Amino acid sequence: MESKSNIYIKQLVSDDISENFYTISKLLEESYNVSFSNYKVAKDYFNNKVEILLEYISKGQAIAFGAFNNKLIGLIWCYPRLFLNEKRLHINHFVVSELFRGLGIGSMLMKEVEGYAIENEIKIIDLMVTSSSPSVNFYKQNEFFIERYQMIKRLWLNIMIKVPDIYFLPEYGKLYEEIENGKVETFKYESDLGLITNMFIKRKIPSKIDGRTYHDITTPYGYGGPIIIKCINKEFRNKLVEGYKKSFSNYCRDNNIVSEFIRFHPILQNHKDFKNIYDVQYMRKTLGTNLKDFDDPIQSEFSKNCRKTVRRALRDGVTFLIEEIPENLNEFKEIYYSTMDRNQASDYYYFDDLYFNNILNNLQKNVVLVKAIYKEKTIASGLYFIYDKIIHAHLSGTLNEYLYLSPAYILKYGTVLWGKENGYNIIHYGGGTSNSKEDSLFEFKKRFAKNTEFDFYIGKKVWDIDVYNKLCELKGVNENTEFFPAYRINWIGYTK
């Protein structure tokens, strides 16, 4: 530790500020790094501060004392002001070099300021201090007390939050409230570092534990999970996520949330930011057509046989029609249901009228219908979601009697042409119905995605392990089974 014996205090004049310009700038930066560690401030900011100090000193509008040990090692900068007609001395900046802390230099500087105040018949010294700063204890020891609180309010949450994709919109999540037997909620965590949101469906667990009702949460059909909306600097992403974890953990505790299941977004790869919170597992590839990076996406992304099939369908007279912001989905529903019947799909995929009405009521501007037309009749149709620069293939169908014309290929072909013309970056098709690369649906989609694949991850989290185990025991299942959450096996509103 440095010695105190050679340290002295002096009131600074303009020449002292000029001679120690960069030392003062560095001391101010040290102070900010302690008091405002969540902020990233450019060095020019502190140089400007010193220039302001120099101007104020030269005009007699500020007072500064410096602590020296051959060089400047501490600074207190203050100025007189009126507060409710009462003369005060306000401490604007106060810092001691980290190498010289613990030697009583702060008290020496404070004593000089107090002496100046008494000489000038000033009875009160005041200052602002960050609540988390270690200097709070120093001021209390020097008989400072809290007169009032400075309170701030971040307006990020009161401004329309621009989420990165449609899957993060509550309006999208509401489509699946009835299907999942739950209610959409959006958790928002904000701090000085940024903003994280997590939109999910909160579901009541049928069984009670000790007479208490519990819930679990899941990503709506598609993709989602927690997402960083805003971060002041990429260096603080991990720290922002740490704050989210603590805050969301408290939310789950207060709302009796037992477990959480997430389908992370394969394009945005948001699993990377949250891998230290959730049990993140790779599931499979998803596929897309890259519109941004290829001048001719048809040539670059469609397989040779796929392009041949498209040409044949066009020669046979199949054309396409794009309908933006559709007024109704009646024709689409008929074609879609006929496809589900043909494929003997599970009840989960037979979306009812309420589902399609909600799409039009809440997301109509985000819907594009692509139709394959043959002899003036719609023989296939695809419902696509659009948001920002992304197109998502959501649902589609083909009438049985026209399968031989391969109209599904024309749907993809037409969407690519329209998307490219309208400045979209990607068409995302999703993956197969299983994790196998030989999955027939995956192999079909791959014909339109020679060069574009994404990694799809899920996330699992048990927020209340004791209740989770009790629910599994009540259900008679092993809590470590692959099915998650294990206690929902054979229950409505389950997750695979």
Secondary structure as GFF3:
##gff-version 3
##sequence-region A 1 496
A	DSSP	beta_strand	8	11	.	.	.	ID=ss1
A	DSSP	alpha_helix	14	19	.	.	.	ID=ss2
A	DSSP	alpha_helix	21	35	.	.	.	ID=ss3
A	DSSP	alpha_helix	43	59	.	.	.	ID=ss4
A	DSSP	beta_strand	63	68	.	.	.	ID=ss5
A	DSSP	beta_strand	72	83	.	.	.	ID=ss6
A	DSSP	beta_strand	86	96	.	.	.	ID=ss7
A	DSSP	three_ten_helix	98	100	.	.	.	ID=ss8
A	DSSP	alpha_helix	105	119	.	.	.	ID=ss9
A	DSSP	beta_strand	124	127	.	.	.	ID=ss10
A	DSSP	alpha_helix	135	141	.	.	.	ID=ss11
A	DSSP	three_ten_helix	156	158	.	.	.	ID=ss12
A	DSSP	three_ten_helix	166	168	.	.	.	ID=ss13
A	DSSP	alpha_helix	170	173	.	.	.	ID=ss14
A	DSSP	three_ten_helix	174	176	.	.	.	ID=ss15
A	DSSP	alpha_helix	177	180	.	.	.	ID=ss16
A	DSSP	beta_strand	182	191	.	.	.	ID=ss17
A	DSSP	beta_strand	194	204	.	.	.	ID=ss18
A	DSSP	beta_strand	215	218	.	.	.	ID=ss19
A	DSSP	beta_strand	227	231	.	.	.	ID=ss20
A	DSSP	three_ten_helix	234	236	.	.	.	ID=ss21
A	DSSP	alpha_helix	237	254	.	.	.	ID=ss22
A	DSSP	beta_strand	257	263	.	.	.	ID=ss23
A	DSSP	three_ten_helix	270	274	.	.	.	ID=ss24
A	DSSP	beta_strand	279	290	.	.	.	ID=ss25
A	DSSP	alpha_helix	297	301	.	.	.	ID=ss26
A	DSSP	alpha_helix	304	315	.	.	.	ID=ss27
A	DSSP	beta_strand	319	324	.	.	.	ID=ss28
A	DSSP	alpha_helix	330	343	.	.	.	ID=ss29
A	DSSP	three_ten_helix	347	349	.	.	.	ID=ss30
A	DSSP	alpha_helix	353	363	.	.	.	ID=ss31
A	DSSP	three_ten_helix	364	366	.	.	.	ID=ss32
A	DSSP	beta_strand	367	374	.	.	.	ID=ss33
A	DSSP	beta_strand	377	387	.	.	.	ID=ss34
A	DSSP	beta_strand	390	398	.	.	.	ID=ss35
A	DSSP	three_ten_helix	400	405	.	.	.	ID=ss36
A	DSSP	alpha_helix	407	421	.	.	.	ID=ss37
A	DSSP	beta_strand	426	430	.	.	.	ID=ss38
A	DSSP	alpha_helix	440	446	.	.	.	ID=ss39
A	DSSP	beta_strand	453	462	.	.	.	ID=ss40
A	DSSP	alpha_helix	465	475	.	.	.	ID=ss41
A	DSSP	three_ten_helix	486	488	.	.	.	ID=ss42
###
